[in-house]
């Protein structure tokens, strides 16, 4: 018998660009902006420090996790990004 895949409840959800959701998660952003993204959903983009440099905005936030189970962090991208910069998670 193979392992069973079971759905688990979402432990926490942060909606970037939604002020109340960001406040609940102690969100802080430096060189970021909230905007209306794909499908007219709230979103947030990281802005470059200058046009000649690849580094840009940063953000931090707190998420609730399950201390005894495997936790996953998912970022949904719409796909209309116009540059080749990458997101770095630390």
trRosetta pair geometry for C-beta under 8 A, 3 or more apart (Angstrom, degrees):
i j d omega theta_ij theta_ji phi_ij phi_ji
8 69 7.4 171 -156 164 161 155
10 13 5.7 20 154 -50 135 106
11 63 7.9 80 102 162 108 96
11 64 5.5 -144 149 105 98 92
11 65 6.0 70 124 -126 156 31
11 66 5.4 -130 -96 -35 143 91
11 71 7.0 -49 23 -125 151 102
12 25 7.8 120 168 -100 124 112
12 63 4.9 162 90 -167 143 81
12 64 3.9 142 -58 47 134 90
12 65 7.3 -67 12 -62 124 45
13 21 7.5 -55 114 -149 77 125
14 21 5.7 137 -155 157 52 107
14 22 7.0 74 -166 -92 99 51
14 24 8.0 -163 -111 78 78 97
14 25 4.7 5 -107 -38 116 168
14 27 7.1 134 -161 -69 128 120
14 61 5.8 77 -128 147 163 154
14 63 6.4 -89 -26 -94 120 97
15 18 3.9 23 99 18 113 133
15 21 4.0 69 43 67 89 172
15 22 7.7 -90 76 -43 63 72
15 42 5.9 70 152 73 106 119
16 21 7.9 -88 -48 98 19 124
16 22 7.1 68 -128 -78 41 105
16 27 7.9 154 -116 -132 67 152
16 34 7.5 -166 156 -115 72 84
16 42 6.8 -168 97 125 51 91
16 43 5.8 26 98 -155 103 39
16 44 3.8 -105 167 13 111 110
17 22 7.6 140 20 -42 12 124
17 34 4.1 137 -131 -148 71 93
17 35 6.6 -77 -124 42 130 37
17 36 7.7 147 172 -84 146 35
17 37 7.1 -168 -13 -13 167 107
17 41 7.8 112 73 136 139 68
17 42 3.3 -174 105 164 111 90
17 43 4.6 37 -27 46 150 14
17 44 4.6 -163 -55 -48 81 77
18 21 4.0 46 90 21 113 116
18 22 6.3 162 79 -16 57 87
18 42 4.5 126 -57 80 76 160
19 22 5.8 -60 -144 40 27 109
19 23 6.2 28 158 -22 64 107
19 34 7.6 -21 -63 -90 76 172
20 23 5.7 -51 -145 34 32 113
20 24 6.5 34 155 -20 63 104
21 24 5.8 -52 -149 34 32 112
21 25 6.6 9 157 -1 63 113
22 25 6.1 -73 -149 49 31 99
22 27 3.6 -68 -166 35 88 143
22 61 7.2 -94 -146 -110 68 125
23 26 7.7 33 -174 -73 32 30
23 27 7.1 -64 -57 30 25 95
25 61 4.4 22 138 -172 112 110
25 62 5.4 -169 -171 59 66 66
25 63 6.5 11 -142 -78 116 58
26 60 7.8 -36 116 115 92 86
26 61 6.1 149 77 -144 68 55
26 62 4.8 38 42 9 116 110
27 59 6.5 -9 -165 -175 89 111
27 60 7.4 165 -146 87 45 47
27 61 4.4 -5 -95 -96 71 106
28 59 6.6 172 89 -152 49 63
28 60 5.4 1 53 53 93 89
28 61 7.5 -180 20 -70 58 62
29 32 3.5 -63 169 36 132 134
29 44 6.8 -126 -96 -176 159 137
29 46 8.0 -138 -160 -103 110 73
29 57 6.4 18 -179 178 94 119
29 58 7.2 180 -149 93 55 45
29 59 4.2 -15 -102 -102 81 97
30 57 5.9 178 92 -149 56 74
30 58 5.1 6 52 53 102 85
30 59 7.3 -173 20 -77 63 51
31 46 6.7 49 111 -167 89 68
31 47 4.6 -123 171 64 85 94
31 48 7.6 -97 170 90 133 10
31 49 6.2 -53 -112 -84 164 62
31 56 5.8 -143 123 177 132 70
31 57 3.4 -147 96 -89 85 85
31 58 7.1 57 49 13 97 60
32 44 5.5 19 173 176 119 107
32 45 6.6 169 -155 85 72 41
32 46 5.4 -39 -101 -104 86 52
32 47 6.3 -175 -97 2 26 88
32 57 4.3 138 -62 174 71 151
32 58 7.8 -106 -42 60 110 25
32 59 5.7 33 -46 -66 155 111
33 44 6.9 174 87 -151 33 67
33 45 5.8 -11 58 56 82 87
33 47 6.2 58 -6 -42 101 119
34 42 6.6 -15 -169 -168 105 96
34 43 7.3 149 -157 83 58 42
34 44 5.2 -36 -99 -97 60 81
35 43 5.8 -31 71 71 74 90
35 44 7.3 134 21 -103 72 32
35 45 6.4 -3 20 1 121 107
36 40 5.6 -13 180 -147 114 55
36 41 7.3 140 -161 67 65 24
36 42 6.7 -51 -108 -99 55 43
36 43 7.0 83 -168 22 13 94
37 40 7.7 160 72 -120 46 6
37 41 5.4 -34 64 72 95 78
37 42 7.0 39 12 139 96 14
37 43 3.0 61 -33 -14 128 144
37 78 5.7 -172 166 -33 111 143
38 41 6.6 -8 78 32 56 99
38 43 7.5 67 19 -48 66 147
38 78 3.3 149 -4 -134 143 141
38 79 7.5 47 -63 35 159 78
38 80 6.5 149 -70 6 114 120
39 78 7.5 -163 3 -119 89 118
43 78 7.6 -45 -99 -23 154 124
44 59 7.2 63 129 -65 143 160
45 57 7.7 103 128 41 55 144
46 56 4.8 117 143 114 99 117
46 57 3.5 -156 -155 62 77 104
46 58 7.1 57 -134 -59 121 25
46 59 7.2 -122 -89 -15 101 103
46 85 8.0 -127 84 121 114 142
46 87 7.6 137 12 -107 142 86
47 56 5.6 -160 100 -168 32 116
47 57 4.9 70 37 -33 62 120
48 51 6.4 99 99 -90 142 35
48 53 6.4 155 -177 76 106 76
48 54 7.4 -85 -127 -156 111 18
48 55 7.3 109 -146 88 71 39
48 56 4.2 -73 -100 -94 40 110
48 57 7.8 -75 -57 -15 16 78
48 85 7.7 -157 -81 -65 99 156
49 53 5.4 -26 63 75 103 131
49 55 5.7 8 3 94 120 87
49 56 5.8 -156 -21 -110 68 48
49 57 8.0 164 -59 -51 68 52
50 53 4.9 65 58 17 90 105
53 56 7.9 157 104 -62 92 66
54 85 5.9 166 -168 -107 87 99
56 85 6.8 21 7 -165 128 160
63 73 7.3 133 57 -108 172 108
65 71 4.6 -17 -150 -100 110 158
66 69 4.2 1 108 41 133 103
66 71 6.0 169 41 -76 80 99
73 89 7.7 151 96 -149 141 156
75 87 7.1 -95 107 94 170 166
77 81 6.8 -30 -174 -27 121 120
78 81 7.9 137 64 -33 79 76
81 85 8.0 -118 174 53 128 81
